[in-house]
Amino acid sequence: MTFTTLLNYTIAKRLCGFALISLSLLCAGSPKADALPQFTLLTGNKCLNCHISTQGGGLRNELGWYMAKDMKLFSAHSVGLEFIEKAESNSLADGALILGFDARVQMTRSPRTVNAETRFIPMQTAVYGAWIAAPWLTLEGMVDVGALARQASGAGLPFAGQQAWSASAMIQPSLALPQLRIGHFQPSIGIRYDDHTMLVRQVAGANTIPIIAPNFAEYGAELNYDGLQWLSLSAGAYLPRSLAQIRTINKYGESVPLLGDSLASAATASNLGTLTASPSYLARFAISPRTDDHVFNSYFGASYFINRSFSMVNIFAGVGLTDRAALQGEYVLSGISEGRQTRNYSVMFTYQALSGLLPFVRFERGITQVSAPNATDGIAELYSVQATIGAQIFPLPFIELRPEFRYYDTESFRSTRWNLQLHLYY
């Protein structure tokens, strides 16, 4: 056995050991991670080209699976895992049944206290499936195994609005026509990321909480048009069952349900009549120009999500060079008309050094305005700043390591922390 082979084998053995520890912890349940929007800028593909869902995230189709298999620094064969190299697809029954999973755990320390202990935090335990029942009909679903385990034990989920499952039917007679999606799924809000700690979907401050929770899903219907390579359009209506579970701060500084007491009660009691009378609405567009030689890729767009006095506006843009670099950003405004308001933005640069090595830097800032009777003008501002340097490292097919160094700054504390994520996927 050569030194290189021995080194590769040792790396794989340690990764597998870390994976087994991680998977044993994942049963506790936690937020879901999603797609990698920088890949659209590095490849020139829409999310739909690699995922079953038009909004990205979740189950990968055949192209997405092959792309994931090719992201690697070492071949699986070199460390004695030939069966990975021999795998030809993530589908069965002549492509009619597609399966997949994502399991992710993070090793970190709380930035709020100096002597915080190192913890292994489960981030994702998603199992996916899709059945192509007909050329015009696809049925898909996701189950968060850890979240179901928490619910079975009587414990609630960590965040208001978080769900343990999603499922939908996608109807599309032709690729040139819009797709109708019906079921229990996440509306196509802004950009979907694979990191639930990002500020763009959070209420900034020392004690951040999600605005739209990980695994957020609503019963609803959505029309998605992707008939042109450079254009994506979405419009939908949803029962606010999850949204009504979220709380905010009103103009008097009181904690209240985001959509009012009546809808909060209806969401808890499953009173569909009340929910049906107050649906949420979404509109989204994205334009994706690219050069004819497929070297330069870009996108820009916006989404508008609204229900009663609550609204959320996402504005996003990105530019990239194929297989080289990507720069992306998003700006988010959200809140109720007479209450808490958030203004968050994120900018991220990714460099593809190798197929399996993508270092990145990210800067994020969020400001939350809340009513504060003791403040001079009656309004207090909370803030969060996060600066992150890290890398996505794919040592073997379907394995990702993500070391990160983060700088935190809030109105209550300032600190730095190392984090490490392990992501197993298929």
N, C-alpha and C positions, 0 to 999 in steps of 0.2 A: 504494500500500500504506500503510495507516494505521500510526501508531506502535504501537498495541496489537497489530495483526497481525504487524508486524515483530518486536516483543518476543517474542510467542508463537512465531514461527518460529525465532528465535534460540535460545530455550529448548529447543525440540524438537530443533533441530540439534545442540546440545551434548549433550542426553540421548542421542541416537542415537550420537554419537561415543563417549561413555562406555560405551554398551551394547556397541558393537563391541569395544572394548578388553576389557570384562568377559567377553564370550563367548569371546574368544580365550584368556583365562586359565582359564575354567571347565573346560576339558578335563583339568585336573590332578586333578579329583575331590575331593569333600569331603562333609561332612554334609548331610543333607537338612533342609529346613525344612518346617513343617507348617501347621496351621490357625491361625486367629485366634479364640481362645475369647471375646474381648471382643465379637465380632460377634454372638454368640448373645444377649448382654445388651443390645446396641444395636438388635437387630432382633426379638428374641423368637422366633427360629427355632432349632431344633435343628441340630446339625452335619449330620444326615442330610438336612435340607431343601435344603442347598446343595452337598453332596458325595455321591459315589457310596457311600463308606464310611460306616457308622454312627458311627465314631469320629472322623470329620472328617479333614481333611488330604488331600492328593493331588487326584485328578481332581474337577473341579466338574461338577455336573449343569447342566441348563438354567437353573434359578433362580440357582445360584451363578455361572454365566457371565454372566447379565444383570446381576447385582448388581456383579460385577467391572467390567463395561463401564461402569456408571453411576458408578463411583467416579472422579471427575475434577474438576480445577479449570478446565481448558480443554477445549473440544471438539476432537476430532481434525480436524474440518473446517476449523477456524480456522488450522491450521498445514499445510494441504495434505495431510492424511492421510485423505482421504475414505473410502478402502477400509475403514478400521476402523469408521467409522460405518455403512457399508453391510453389514458382517458381521451375520448374523442368528442364528447359533448356533455352538456348537462340536461339532455332531453332523453325521453324514452318513447316507446310506442310510435316509432317513425316520426318523431318530432312533435307529436300531439301533446305530450306531457312534459313540462319543464319544471325542474326542481332547483332549489338553491338555498343557501343560508349565509348569514353574517353573524359572527361572534366576536365581540370586542371587549377588552378589559383594559383599565388604565391604572398604572401605579403612580401615585401622587401623594402630596402632602397639602393640607389646607394652607392657603396663603394668609389666613386671618390671624394665626397665632405662631409665635416664633418656634415653639417646641412641639409643633404638631407631629403626630405619628404618621409614618408611611402607611398608606392604605391601598388595597386593591379594590377598585371600584368597577363593578360590571356596567358596561355602557350599552351593550346590545346582545340580544339572543334571538335573532329573527330567523324563522324558517318560512320559506316561500314556496309557492306552487302555482302553476298556471296550466290550464287545459284549453287547447285550441279546439273548441267543439266544432267549428266550421270556419271556412276562410273569412267569414265576416263576423265571427263571434269568438271572443276570448274571455274565459273566466279566470280570475286571479285572486290570490289571497295571501295574507301574512299573519303569522301567529308569533307573538313575543312570549317565548316559553317562560322566561323569568317573571314577566308581569303576571302571567296566568298562575304561576306558582305562588306569587304574593297574594293574589286574590283568593286562591284556594285556602291559604292559611289564615284568611281573615284580615290581612293587612291591606291597606289602601295603596294606590300607586303614588309615587313621589310627587307628581305635579297635577294640578287641576287641569282637566281637559285631556290628560294622557289616556290612551287607549291600549288595550292588550291585543287587539286584532284589527285587521281591515280586510275587506273583500269587495270586489266589484265585477260587473260585467261590462265589457268593452265591445261596442257594436260599431262596425265600420264596413259598409258594403264595398268600398273601393278606397285605395290609398289616396285618390284624388279628392275624396269627400271627407267632411268632418267626422270625427269619432264621437260617439255618444257613450259616456261612462256613467253608469248608475250603480250605487251601492254605498258602502261605508268606507270612505277614503279621505285622504288629506287634500283639501283644495289646493290648486296650483298657485300658491302665494309666493311671489318673489322667486328667489333662488333657494334650492334645497341643498344643504351642506351635510357633511358627514361628521360634524363636530357640534354637539349640542351646547358646548360652553361658549360659542361665539355670541358676541353682544348684540348682533343685529335683530335677534328674536327675543331679547331679554329686557327686563326692566333694570336699567343700570343703577348702580349704587353698591354699597358694601355688601348687602345681602341680595344678590341678584336672583330673580325668579323669571321663568319663561313668560313671554307674552303669548306666544303660540307654543304649546308644550311639545316635546318630542313624542312621536307616535300620535299626534293630534289627528283626529279623524271625525268626519261628520257624515250623516246620511244625506245624500244629495244626488244631483245630476249635473254633469259638466260636458260641454261641447268643446272639443279640441280639434283645431285645424293645423295640419302640418303638410299640406299638399305641395307646398313650395319649399325648397331647401333653405331659403333665406328668411322664411316667415313662420311664426307660430302664433296662434290666437287661441284664447280660452275664455269661456264664459260659463258661469255656473250659479246654481241656487242650492242652498243646503239648510237642513233643520239645525238650529243652533244648540244642539244638545250638549256638545262639549264646550262650546264658547260660553254658554250660560253658566258653566261651573266655575269660571274664572272670576276673581275678585279684583277690584281696583280701588282707588281713593277718589272720593268726590270733592266738590269745591269747599266742603266744610271740614275736610281732613278725615272723614270717616271711611272705614273699610266697607265697601258695598259690592254686590254682584255687578259684574261688568255690564250686563244687559238688563238689570233691574230685578227686583224680588220676584215678580210674577214668573219670569222666564227661568230664574234659578230654581224655583219650586217645581215648575213644569219639567225641567231637565231631571230633577231628582225623582219625581213621581212618574216619569215617562208619560206626561200629559201631552200627547202628540197634537191635540187640537190647538193648544196655546202656542206650541212651537211652530206649527204650520202657519199660523197667522203672522209670525214674525221671522221670516227666513233671512239668512245671510246671503249676500250676493258678491260675486267675484267677476272682475274683468281683467284680462292680462294680454299683453302682446310682447313679442320678442322678435327683433330683426337681426339676422346673422349674416352680414356680408363676408365674403371671402374671395380671394383672388383666384383667377382661373388656373394658376399653377399650383393651387392648394398650399401655398407657403404661408400666407397671411390669413388669419382667422379673427373674427370679432363677433360681438353681440352687444346689443343694448335694448332695453325695454323697461316696462313698468307693470305693476299690478295694483289693483284697488279692491280691497276687501272691506265690506261694510255691513253693519247691522245696527239699526237704531242710531244712537248717538256715538257708537264706537266705529272707528275707521282705522284702516292700516294701509299706508301707501309705501310701496317698495319700488325704488328706482335702481337699476343695475346696469352695468356695462363691463366689457372686457375686451382685451386684444391679445393676440398670441401668434407665435411663430411655430409652425408644425414641428413637433419633436424637439423644440428648443426652449421656449419660455412662454409664460402666460402672466398677464397683469389683469386683475379683476377687482371690482369694487361694488358695494351696495350701500344705499342710503335709505333708512326706514323711519317713517313718521307714524306714530300710532297714539291712540288715546280716546277718551270720551270728551264730548264737547265742553262739559263743565266739570273737569276733574283732571286726573293724572295724565300727563303728556310725556311721550318719549321721543328722543331724536338720537338715532344711532347710525354709525357708519363703520364700514370695514374695508380695508384695502389690503390686497395680498399679491405677492409676486412669487412665482414658482419657476425654477430652472430645472430642466431635464438634463442632468449631467450624464446619466446612463438610462437604459430602459428600466432598470430597477432601482434607480437612485434619483430622487427629486427633492433637493433642498428648497426651503421656502422661508419667507419672512412675511409677517402679517401685523398690521397696526389697526387697532379698533378703539373707538371712543363712543361712549354713550352718555347722554344727559337725560335725567328724569326730573320733570317739574311736578311738584306736589303742593297741595294747599298746606300752609303752615301759619296758623293764626298768630304765632309769636314772631314771625319774620316781618321785616320792615314793610314790604309790599304785599304780605300775605302769601308769598310763594317761596318755597325752598327748592334749591337745585341739588340733586344728588348726581354723582358722576362716577364713571368707571373708565379706566384706560388699561388696555392690554396690548403689550408688544411681545410678539412671539417669534423666535427663531427655531426652526426645526427641520426635519427631513422625513420624507416618506421613503422607507427602505423596504424593498421586496427581495429578501434573500433567496426565497424559493417560490415556485408558483403557489398562489392562493394563500400566501403568508405575508403580512405587512408589519413592520416595526416602525413606530413613529416616536422618536425622541424629540422633546421640546424643552426649550428654556423660555420661561415666561416672566415678564415684568408686569406687576400689578400696581395700580395707583387708584385709590378711591378716597372719598371724603373721610374715611375712618382708618385706613391703613395703607401701607406701601410695602411691597415685598417682592421677592423673586423666588421662583420654584423650578425644579426640574420635573418633567413628567415623562412617562413612557407608556405608549399604547401598543398592545398586541392585537392584531386583527386577523382572524381566520375567516375565509370566505370561499364560496364555490358558486 
